[in-house]
Amino acid sequence: MQDEVKIAFEKQIVILSLNDILPSKMLPAAVKESAKYRRIAASVGQLGLVEPLVVSRAKGSGPYLLLDGHVRFSALRDQGSTEARCLIASDDEGFTYNKRVNRLATIQEHYMIVRALKRGVSEEKLAKALNVDIGVIRQRRDLLNGISADVAELLKDKPVGTHTFTKLRKMKPIRQLEVAELMASANNYSINYAKALLATTKAADLHRPDDLKKATGLTTEQMARLEREMASVTHDYKELEASYGDDMLLLVIAAGFLERLLSKREVERFLAVRHAEILENFRSIVAAASLDQVQAAA
């Protein structure tokens, strides 16, 4: 029988006085000047403490040790609060789920805002809670207007900026999906990449092709040449992507063999004396494979 999983936190949330909580670190002065701190402080002021602080019980009768939530703790103090909702950890390790949290993607933020508005939260209150202009709330509310459902599904957890969706809206649904797949393959969701893909989109795949001609300043012939070059680059990229895995496997196998070969001093000495150039090439192959493995692990 398998061992039961041990719960790392007590099941009940408790209300503790802020005076009874000892921070485990001091916030740098620059943190309070950051946009992130102002946004969290605004959220705490408008909505209260949504996510409880994480603390551990001190041995004896000492104060509780704050493990997670130092920014929220500081914001509460600055706003004159005297107590906070807390989750008590069963040990004093500083690991919490926040250390491995995935930041909210743009589309997920859109869904969150739409859901809040449907539940009666006003745009003004949301803007204050997120410490942004009300125009930003409206922009993110309308984020998926004109966006294909397939594209929204593909990009729902990707770090796509709001301005990239502006470029996607200029395209028809089929082209939107092609561009989204290209961005996902290249792992590039920047506005500049979206602009480049928009510029190489055929007129038939655009809602208003005349607007694109005005924006780019390119003639019909220049646009056609750019489209051909982009199509060629895309084809080459997909071929490279398809063969990358096999090439890397062969490189790792070859590098492993060469590494074992060069570990023999007699062989390395012989190559250094008779074939120094070949030895340098072997070392470069081993170093290249090692670097790729480190980057993949990161």
C-alpha positions as CSV (number, residue, x, y, z in Angstrom):
1,M,0.0,0.0,0.0
2,Q,1.3,3.4,-1.0
3,D,2.1,6.0,1.7
4,E,-0.4,8.8,2.1
5,V,0.6,12.2,0.8
6,K,1.3,14.5,3.7
7,I,-0.5,17.9,3.6
8,A,2.0,20.7,3.9
9,F,-0.5,23.2,5.3
10,E,-3.1,23.2,8.1
11,K,-6.6,23.0,6.6
12,Q,-8.1,26.0,8.3
13,I,-7.3,29.6,7.4
14,V,-6.7,31.7,10.5
15,I,-6.8,35.5,11.3
16,L,-3.6,36.7,12.8
17,S,-2.4,40.1,14.0
18,L,0.3,41.6,11.8
19,N,2.2,42.3,14.9
20,D,2.5,38.6,15.5
21,I,4.0,37.9,12.1
22,L,7.8,38.2,11.5
23,P,8.9,38.7,7.9
24,S,11.7,36.4,6.8
25,K,13.2,39.0,4.5
26,M,13.1,42.8,4.1
27,L,11.8,44.2,0.9
28,P,14.3,46.5,-1.0
29,A,13.2,50.1,-1.2
30,A,13.0,49.8,-5.0
31,V,10.3,47.2,-4.8
32,K,7.8,49.7,-3.3
33,E,8.5,52.0,-6.3
34,S,7.7,49.3,-8.8
35,A,4.6,49.0,-10.9
36,K,4.1,45.4,-9.6
37,Y,4.0,46.7,-6.0
38,R,1.5,49.4,-6.8
39,R,-0.7,47.0,-8.6
40,I,-0.7,44.5,-5.7
41,A,-1.3,47.4,-3.2
42,A,-4.2,48.6,-5.3
43,S,-5.7,45.1,-5.4
44,V,-5.4,44.7,-1.6
45,G,-7.0,48.2,-1.1
46,Q,-9.9,47.5,-3.4
47,L,-10.6,43.8,-3.0
48,G,-8.9,42.9,0.3
49,L,-6.5,40.0,0.8
50,V,-7.7,37.5,-1.8
51,E,-4.7,35.1,-1.4
52,P,-3.8,34.5,2.3
53,L,-0.3,34.9,3.7
54,V,1.7,31.8,4.3
55,V,3.3,31.5,7.7
56,S,4.8,28.9,10.0
57,R,4.5,28.5,13.7
58,A,7.5,29.5,15.6
59,K,8.9,27.2,18.3
60,G,7.8,28.2,21.7
61,S,5.6,31.3,22.0
62,G,7.5,33.4,19.5
63,P,5.9,35.2,16.5
64,Y,4.8,33.4,13.3
65,L,7.4,33.4,10.5
66,L,6.2,34.8,7.2
67,L,7.2,32.4,4.4
68,D,5.3,33.8,1.4
69,G,3.4,37.1,0.8
70,H,5.9,39.8,1.8
71,V,4.6,42.3,-0.7
72,R,1.0,41.8,0.4
73,F,2.1,42.0,4.0
74,S,3.9,45.3,3.4
75,A,0.9,46.7,1.5
76,L,-1.5,45.8,4.3
77,R,0.8,47.6,6.8
78,D,1.1,50.7,4.6
79,Q,-2.7,50.8,4.4
80,G,-3.2,50.6,8.1
81,S,-4.5,47.1,8.4
82,T,-3.9,45.3,11.7
83,E,-4.6,41.7,10.8
84,A,-4.6,39.3,7.9
85,R,-5.9,35.9,6.8
86,C,-3.1,33.3,7.0
87,L,-2.4,29.8,5.9
88,I,-0.2,28.0,8.4
89,A,2.5,25.7,6.9
90,S,3.5,22.5,8.7
91,D,7.2,23.3,8.3
92,D,9.3,26.4,8.0
93,E,10.6,25.9,4.5
94,G,10.1,28.9,2.2
95,F,8.8,26.8,-0.7
96,T,5.2,27.6,-1.7
97,Y,3.2,27.2,-4.9
98,N,4.1,30.8,-5.8
99,K,7.6,29.7,-6.5
100,R,6.3,27.6,-9.4
101,V,3.3,29.7,-10.5
102,N,2.7,30.3,-14.2
103,R,2.1,33.9,-14.9
104,L,-1.3,34.8,-16.3
105,A,-1.4,34.7,-20.1
106,T,-3.0,37.5,-22.0
107,I,-6.0,35.5,-23.1
108,Q,-6.5,34.1,-19.6
109,E,-6.5,37.6,-18.3
110,H,-9.2,38.5,-20.9
111,Y,-11.4,35.6,-19.6
112,M,-10.9,36.7,-16.0
113,I,-11.9,40.3,-16.8
114,V,-15.0,39.1,-18.8
115,R,-16.0,36.8,-16.0
116,A,-15.7,39.6,-13.4
117,L,-17.8,42.0,-15.5
118,K,-20.5,39.3,-16.0
119,R,-20.7,38.9,-12.2
120,G,-21.3,42.6,-11.8
121,V,-17.9,44.1,-11.0
122,S,-17.7,47.5,-12.6
123,E,-14.9,48.5,-15.1
124,E,-13.9,51.3,-12.7
125,K,-13.4,48.9,-9.8
126,L,-11.4,46.5,-11.9
127,A,-9.2,49.3,-13.2
128,K,-8.5,50.4,-9.6
129,A,-7.9,46.9,-8.4
130,L,-5.4,46.2,-11.2
131,N,-4.0,49.8,-11.0
132,V,-4.5,50.4,-14.7
133,D,-6.5,52.9,-16.8
134,I,-10.1,52.0,-17.6
135,G,-9.2,52.0,-21.3
136,V,-6.8,49.1,-20.6
137,I,-9.7,47.1,-19.1
138,R,-11.9,47.8,-22.1
139,Q,-9.1,46.8,-24.5
140,R,-8.5,43.5,-22.7
141,R,-12.2,42.9,-22.5
142,D,-12.5,43.1,-26.3
143,L,-9.2,41.2,-26.8
144,L,-10.7,38.3,-28.8
145,N,-13.1,40.4,-30.9
146,G,-12.4,39.4,-34.5
147,I,-10.1,36.5,-33.5
148,S,-10.7,33.0,-34.6
149,A,-11.8,30.5,-31.9
150,D,-9.0,28.1,-33.1
151,V,-6.4,30.9,-32.7
152,A,-7.7,31.7,-29.2
153,E,-7.4,28.1,-28.2
154,L,-3.9,27.8,-29.7
155,L,-2.6,31.0,-28.0
156,K,-4.6,30.7,-24.7
157,D,-1.5,30.0,-22.6
158,K,1.1,31.8,-24.6
159,P,2.8,35.1,-23.7
160,V,1.2,37.1,-26.6
161,G,1.0,40.9,-26.2
162,T,-2.3,42.7,-26.8
163,H,-0.8,44.6,-29.8
164,T,-0.1,41.3,-31.5
165,F,-3.9,40.6,-31.5
166,T,-4.4,43.9,-33.2
167,K,-2.3,42.7,-36.1
168,L,-4.1,39.3,-36.2
169,R,-7.5,41.0,-36.5
170,K,-6.5,42.5,-39.8
171,M,-6.3,38.9,-41.2
172,K,-9.0,36.5,-42.2
173,P,-9.4,33.4,-39.9
174,I,-7.4,30.9,-42.1
175,R,-4.4,33.3,-42.2
176,Q,-4.8,34.1,-38.5
177,L,-4.4,30.4,-37.7
178,E,-1.3,30.1,-40.1
179,V,0.3,33.0,-38.3
180,A,-0.5,31.7,-34.9
181,E,1.1,28.3,-35.8
182,L,4.2,30.1,-37.1
183,M,4.6,32.1,-33.9
184,A,4.1,28.9,-31.8
185,S,6.7,27.0,-33.9
186,A,9.2,29.8,-33.6
187,N,8.3,30.5,-30.0
188,N,8.2,34.2,-31.0
189,Y,5.1,36.1,-30.1
190,S,6.5,39.6,-30.4
191,I,4.7,42.5,-32.1
192,N,7.6,42.9,-34.6
193,Y,7.2,39.3,-35.7
194,A,3.5,39.7,-36.1
195,K,4.1,42.9,-38.2
196,A,6.4,41.0,-40.5
197,L,3.9,38.1,-41.0
198,L,1.2,40.7,-41.6
199,A,3.3,42.5,-44.2
200,T,3.8,39.2,-46.1
201,T,0.1,38.2,-46.0
202,K,-1.6,38.0,-49.4
203,A,-4.3,40.6,-50.1
204,A,-6.9,37.9,-50.4
205,D,-6.2,36.9,-46.8
206,L,-6.8,40.4,-45.4
207,H,-10.0,42.1,-44.4
208,R,-8.8,45.5,-45.8
209,P,-5.8,45.0,-48.1
210,D,-5.7,48.7,-49.1
211,D,-4.9,49.7,-45.5
212,L,-1.9,47.4,-45.4
213,K,-0.5,48.9,-48.6
214,K,-0.8,52.4,-47.1
215,A,0.9,51.3,-43.9
216,T,3.8,49.5,-45.5
217,G,4.4,51.9,-48.4
218,L,5.3,49.0,-50.7
219,T,4.3,48.6,-54.3
220,T,2.4,45.6,-55.5
221,E,5.6,44.1,-57.0
222,Q,7.5,44.6,-53.8
223,M,4.8,43.0,-51.8
224,A,4.7,40.0,-54.1
225,R,8.5,39.6,-53.8
226,L,8.3,39.9,-50.0
227,E,5.6,37.3,-49.9
228,R,7.7,34.8,-52.0
229,E,10.8,35.4,-49.9
230,M,8.8,34.9,-46.7
231,A,7.2,31.7,-48.0
232,S,10.6,30.4,-48.9
233,V,12.0,31.2,-45.4
234,T,8.9,29.6,-43.8
235,H,9.4,26.4,-45.9
236,D,13.1,26.3,-45.0
237,Y,12.3,26.8,-41.3
238,K,9.8,24.0,-41.2
239,E,12.3,21.6,-42.9
240,L,14.9,22.6,-40.4
241,E,12.5,22.1,-37.5
242,A,11.6,18.6,-38.8
243,S,15.2,17.5,-39.1
244,Y,16.5,19.2,-35.9
245,G,15.6,16.3,-33.6
246,D,17.4,13.6,-35.7
247,D,20.4,15.9,-36.1
248,M,20.7,16.6,-32.4
249,L,20.5,12.9,-31.6
250,L,23.4,12.1,-34.0
251,L,25.4,15.0,-32.6
252,V,24.9,13.8,-29.0
253,I,25.9,10.2,-30.0
254,A,29.0,11.4,-31.9
255,A,30.0,13.8,-29.2
256,G,29.7,11.1,-26.6
257,F,32.0,8.8,-28.6
258,L,34.5,11.6,-29.1
259,E,34.4,12.6,-25.5
260,R,35.3,9.0,-24.5
261,L,38.0,8.9,-27.1
262,L,39.6,12.1,-26.0
263,S,39.5,10.9,-22.4
264,K,42.3,8.5,-23.3
265,R,45.5,10.5,-22.8
266,E,47.5,8.5,-25.4
267,V,44.9,9.3,-28.1
268,E,44.7,12.9,-27.2
269,R,48.5,13.2,-27.1
270,F,48.8,11.5,-30.5
271,L,46.2,13.9,-32.1
272,A,47.8,16.9,-30.5
273,V,51.2,16.0,-32.0
274,R,50.1,14.7,-35.4
275,H,46.7,16.2,-36.1
276,A,46.2,19.3,-34.0
277,E,43.5,20.7,-36.3
278,I,41.4,17.5,-36.1
279,L,41.8,17.5,-32.3
280,E,40.4,21.1,-32.2
281,N,37.5,20.1,-34.3
282,F,36.7,17.1,-32.0
283,R,36.8,19.4,-29.0
284,S,34.5,21.9,-30.7
285,I,31.9,19.1,-31.4
286,V,32.0,17.9,-27.8
287,A,31.7,21.5,-26.5
288,A,28.7,22.3,-28.9
289,A,26.8,19.2,-27.7
290,S,27.4,20.0,-24.1
291,L,26.2,23.6,-24.6
292,D,23.0,22.4,-26.3
293,Q,22.3,20.0,-23.5
294,V,22.7,22.7,-20.9
295,Q,20.4,25.1,-22.8
296,A,17.8,22.3,-23.2
297,A,17.9,21.6,-19.4
298,A,17.4,25.3,-18.6
